[in-house]
Amino acid sequence: MNIAEQIKTLEELAAVDAELKTLDDQIALERGTLSTLKDSLKELEGKLGTGQSQMSALDKSRSDLMNEARTMMQQLDHSREKLNRSRNERESNAAQRELEELRKLVRDREDEVGKLSTELDNVRAGNDATEAEMKKISEELGGKEGDITASLSKVEGERAERAGVRSAIAKKLPAQIFRRYELIRSKRGTGLAKTTDGTCRACNMSLPPQLFHRLRREPVLEQCPSCNRLIYFEPPQQAVSST
């Protein structure tokens, strides 16, 4: 295979690689859409689980406080009986102090129950909002997943076909040239460049005059000093007719 044939084969290879990149970008976009929806749903499920655990803990704490308050109310009744049965001022004062302390404890428990009830309502409202968001995303996922899966299957089929074409083209090239091309492509995204006027069309940097003259003189593959891509000369008339 002479240099002109190598250049033509590299052009074919670069064109297929551009197609593959477009297909890979489309696949990544489709998969990213599904992944984002599924990740959002999973995050919301975790958030809802946390909220439900908080509700359980708050509900238990509130129930415990309400039980304590009921027990204290019973103690209040007992203290009132003691006050009614007091036989002297000392017993009466002691029973009165006990009543005041119990009333304060009951008020404290009722305040705590009220705060817990408010917090419980807030958590419940948050859970309701999370469930609504989960339903919305689930519906969106259900509506898109089938179409995206079908689209992915089609694009992946196209990619497999183009990958087969690429493999066939690559086998035509000398192994050394193909390895150089692949090494550059892995670093730069593309491995081939051309020039028509002394400027690398890939990185837009001017080539050294001596290099440009050598490229113009005969079919030859060199490397751009700026971007290291394999570079060749394409006559301006050919560049215009190919657009």
MOCOR-V522763 format. One record per pair of residues at least 12 apart in sequence whose C-alpha atoms are under 8 Angstrom apart, sorted by the first residue. I is the first residue (numbers start at 1). J is the second residue. D is the distance in whole Angstrom. If there is no record, write none. Layout:
I|J|D / I|J|D
//
This chain:
1|173|8 / 1|174|8 / 3|219|6 / 3|220|6 / 3|221|7 / 4|219|6 / 4|220|7 / 6|173|6 / 7|221|7 / 7|232|7 / 9|169|7 / 9|172|7 / 9|173|7 / 10|173|8 / 10|192|7 / 11|192|8 / 12|169|7 / 13|166|6 / 13|169|6 / 13|170|7 / 14|190|7 / 14|191|7 / 14|192|7 / 16|162|7 / 16|165|8 / 16|166|6 / 17|166|8 / 19|162|8 / 20|159|6 / 20|162|7 / 20|163|7 / 23|155|7 / 23|156|8 / 23|158|8 / 23|159|6 / 24|159|8 / 26|155|8 / 27|152|6 / 27|155|7 / 27|156|7 / 30|148|6 / 30|152|7 / 31|152|8 / 34|141|7 / 34|145|7 / 34|148|8 / 37|137|7 / 37|141|6 / 38|141|8 / 40|137|8 / 41|134|6 / 41|137|7 / 41|138|7 / 44|130|6 / 44|131|8 / 44|133|8 / 44|134|6 / 45|134|8 / 47|130|8 / 48|127|6 / 48|130|6 / 48|131|7 / 51|123|6 / 51|124|8 / 51|126|8 / 51|127|6 / 52|127|7 / 54|123|7 / 55|120|6 / 55|123|7 / 55|124|7 / 58|116|6 / 58|119|8 / 58|120|6 / 59|116|8 / 59|120|7 / 61|116|8 / 62|112|8 / 62|113|5 / 62|116|6 / 62|117|7 / 65|109|6 / 65|110|8 / 65|112|8 / 65|113|6 / 66|109|7 / 66|110|8 / 66|113|7 / 68|109|8 / 69|105|8 / 69|106|5 / 69|109|6 / 69|110|7 / 72|102|7 / 72|105|8 / 72|106|6 / 73|102|8 / 73|106|7 / 75|102|8 / 76|99|6 / 76|102|6 / 76|103|7 / 79|95|6 / 79|96|8 / 79|98|7 / 79|99|6 / 80|95|7 / 80|99|7 / 82|95|6 / 83|95|5 / 83|96|7 / 181|229|8 / 181|230|7 / 184|228|7 / 184|229|6 / 185|229|8 / 188|227|8 / 188|229|8 / 190|229|8 / 191|229|5 / 191|230|6 / 192|229|5 / 192|230|5 / 192|231|6 / 193|229|6 / 193|230|6 / 193|231|5 / 193|232|7 / 194|231|5 / 194|232|5 / 194|233|6 / 194|234|6 / 195|231|7 / 195|232|6 / 195|233|5 / 195|234|6 / 196|233|6 / 196|234|5 / 196|235|6 / 196|236|5 / 196|239|8 / 197|236|8 / 198|212|6 / 200|224|7 / 200|231|8 / 202|227|8 / 203|226|7 / 203|227|6 / 205|226|7 / 207|224|7 / 207|225|7 / 212|233|8 / 215|232|6 / 215|233|5 / 216|233|6 / 219|232|7 / 219|233|7 / 220|232|6 / 220|233|8
//
